[in-house]
Amino acid sequence: MANEFPEIMTIAETCHYLRIPRSSLYKLAQEGKIPGQKVGRHWRFRRESIDRWLEENPFKKSKKEAAEESNA
């Protein structure tokens, strides 16, 4: 799957890669919570950095998921 994405990805490619909305990715990037950099007016993301970021930053469970887990 990773081979179908270029080494340096655009916002659209990164959204597709992470399966998140464009607005969420813009917010993460602007807040410095995801590795990326602006090239002029455009954001660019290295696939290798995104993969490392995913491994180092496990997703937090939503309140609903945490509640369901505690009830089980």
Backbone as CSV, one residue per row, in Angstrom:
resi,resn,N_x,N_y,N_z,CA_x,CA_y,CA_z,C_x,C_y,C_z
1,MET,0.814,-1.184,0.000,0.000,0.000,0.000,0.863,1.256,0.000
2,ALA,1.915,1.273,0.815,2.756,2.467,0.908,3.437,2.775,-0.413
3,ASN,3.669,1.754,-1.238,4.343,1.980,-2.512,3.511,2.773,-3.495
4,GLU,2.207,2.824,-3.328,1.369,3.578,-4.239,1.381,5.069,-3.927
5,PHE,1.987,5.449,-2.811,2.085,6.851,-2.428,3.517,7.332,-2.643
6,PRO,3.680,8.567,-3.138,5.032,9.085,-3.368,5.773,9.343,-2.062
7,GLU,7.080,9.500,-2.171,7.904,9.763,-0.987,7.504,11.083,-0.329
8,ILE,7.222,12.088,-1.133,6.763,13.378,-0.620,5.332,13.572,-1.090
9,MET,4.420,13.738,-0.119,2.993,13.772,-0.421,2.390,15.165,-0.236
10,THR,1.351,15.428,-1.000,0.572,16.650,-0.880,-0.468,16.469,0.234
11,ILE,-1.208,17.534,0.490,-2.308,17.449,1.461,-3.288,16.347,1.046
12,ALA,-3.709,16.362,-0.218,-4.703,15.378,-0.682,-4.178,13.949,-0.545
13,GLU,-2.930,13.726,-0.933,-2.346,12.385,-0.843,-2.206,11.944,0.616
14,THR,-1.810,12.864,1.485,-1.643,12.527,2.899,-2.990,12.240,3.553
15,CYS,-4.015,13.008,3.184,-5.367,12.735,3.695,-5.813,11.333,3.306
16,HIS,-5.569,10.996,2.053,-5.951,9.663,1.565,-5.136,8.584,2.294
17,TYR,-3.850,8.821,2.475,-2.957,7.873,3.141,-3.393,7.624,4.585
18,LEU,-3.746,8.711,5.290,-4.148,8.599,6.695,-5.641,8.339,6.883
19,ARG,-6.399,8.520,5.806,-7.862,8.357,5.843,-8.502,9.313,6.838
20,ILE,-8.101,10.581,6.737,-8.679,11.623,7.586,-9.133,12.783,6.708
21,PRO,-10.056,13.597,7.203,-10.517,14.754,6.427,-9.411,15.797,6.236
22,ARG,-9.511,16.519,5.153,-8.553,17.573,4.833,-8.458,18.597,5.972
23,SER,-9.609,18.974,6.538,-9.613,19.970,7.611,-8.830,19.472,8.826
24,SER,-8.907,18.181,9.128,-8.167,17.613,10.263,-6.663,17.669,10.009
25,LEU,-6.255,17.362,8.789,-4.834,17.386,8.461,-4.294,18.816,8.498
26,TYR,-5.053,19.767,7.958,-4.623,21.169,8.028,-4.435,21.594,9.483
27,LYS,-5.370,21.221,10.340,-5.295,21.599,11.749,-4.065,20.983,12.405
28,LEU,-3.832,19.700,12.192,-2.656,19.033,12.754,-1.363,19.686,12.266
29,ALA,-1.311,20.000,10.985,-0.109,20.604,10.402,0.124,22.010,10.947
30,GLN,-0.910,22.814,10.980,-0.774,24.192,11.456,-0.384,24.255,12.924
31,GLU,-0.822,23.283,13.707,-0.492,23.230,15.134,0.838,22.525,15.397
32,GLY,1.484,22.031,14.342,2.769,21.352,14.489,2.668,19.982,15.118
33,LYS,1.494,19.373,15.045,1.280,18.064,15.669,1.596,16.898,14.744
34,ILE,1.857,17.190,13.477,2.205,16.162,12.504,3.406,16.690,11.716
35,PRO,4.371,15.822,11.383,5.546,16.320,10.662,5.207,16.710,9.225
36,GLY,5.513,17.932,8.901,5.267,18.439,7.563,5.883,19.811,7.446
37,GLN,5.961,20.307,6.239,6.483,21.652,6.071,5.791,22.340,4.906
38,LYS,5.776,23.657,4.997,5.183,24.451,3.938,6.246,24.763,2.904
39,VAL,5.876,24.614,1.670,6.711,25.001,0.548,5.906,26.086,-0.162
40,GLY,6.259,27.325,0.110,5.429,28.430,-0.368,4.104,28.399,0.357
41,ARG,3.036,28.257,-0.392,1.693,28.185,0.203,1.204,26.750,0.375
42,HIS,2.030,25.784,0.008,1.592,24.387,-0.026,2.282,23.549,1.038
43,TRP,1.520,22.660,1.663,2.064,21.729,2.638,2.599,20.493,1.919
44,ARG,3.706,19.969,2.426,4.272,18.724,1.927,4.640,17.844,3.113
45,PHE,4.471,16.531,2.934,4.682,15.557,4.008,5.513,14.395,3.474
46,ARG,6.569,14.039,4.197,7.372,12.864,3.819,6.670,11.619,4.358
47,ARG,6.470,10.664,3.472,5.773,9.427,3.861,6.509,8.738,5.010
48,GLU,7.830,8.716,4.968,8.628,8.075,6.018,8.394,8.764,7.366
49,SER,8.322,10.090,7.367,8.078,10.833,8.613,6.677,10.574,9.137
50,ILE,5.711,10.461,8.231,4.328,10.180,8.638,4.246,8.786,9.252
51,ASP,4.914,7.816,8.636,4.908,6.450,9.178,5.534,6.415,10.569
52,ARG,6.652,7.126,10.756,7.310,7.183,12.060,6.402,7.866,13.078
53,TRP,5.748,8.953,12.661,4.831,9.678,13.540,3.681,8.768,13.992
54,LEU,3.161,7.956,13.091,2.081,7.037,13.441,2.527,6.016,14.492
55,GLU,3.754,5.519,14.343,4.268,4.540,15.307,4.521,5.168,16.670
56,GLU,4.977,6.415,16.678,5.336,7.081,17.926,4.147,7.725,18.631
57,ASN,3.052,7.941,17.921,1.889,8.627,18.477,0.632,7.797,18.280
58,PRO,0.446,6.785,19.125,-0.764,5.971,18.967,-2.010,6.827,19.169
59,PHE,-3.031,6.512,18.414,-4.273,7.269,18.500,-4.942,7.044,19.844
60,LYS,-5.502,8.105,20.379,-6.248,8.000,21.630,-7.637,7.473,21.329
61,LYS,-8.175,6.727,22.254,-9.524,6.207,22.094,-10.535,7.316,22.343
62,SER,-11.619,7.250,21.611,-12.677,8.223,21.838,-13.345,7.910,23.174
63,LYS,-14.100,8.856,23.694,-14.811,8.636,24.964,-15.763,7.459,24.840
64,LYS,-16.394,7.340,23.679,-17.335,6.247,23.451,-16.608,4.899,23.495
65,GLU,-15.446,4.808,22.819,-14.682,3.567,22.817,-14.202,3.213,24.220
66,ALA,-13.738,4.211,24.973,-13.266,3.973,26.343,-14.404,3.492,27.229
67,ALA,-15.603,4.083,27.075,-16.762,3.680,27.868,-17.188,2.261,27.548
68,GLU,-17.169,1.923,26.251,-17.551,0.567,25.844,-16.566,-0.449,26.369
69,GLU,-15.285,-0.095,26.394,-14.260,-1.001,26.882,-14.390,-1.232,28.387
70,SER,-14.722,-0.167,29.129,-14.857,-0.301,30.588,-16.114,-1.074,30.973
71,ASN,-17.117,-1.089,30.101,-18.350,-1.833,30.365,-18.226,-3.307,30.022
72,ALA,-17.200,-3.664,29.275,-17.045,-5.058,28.841,-16.447,-5.934,29.896
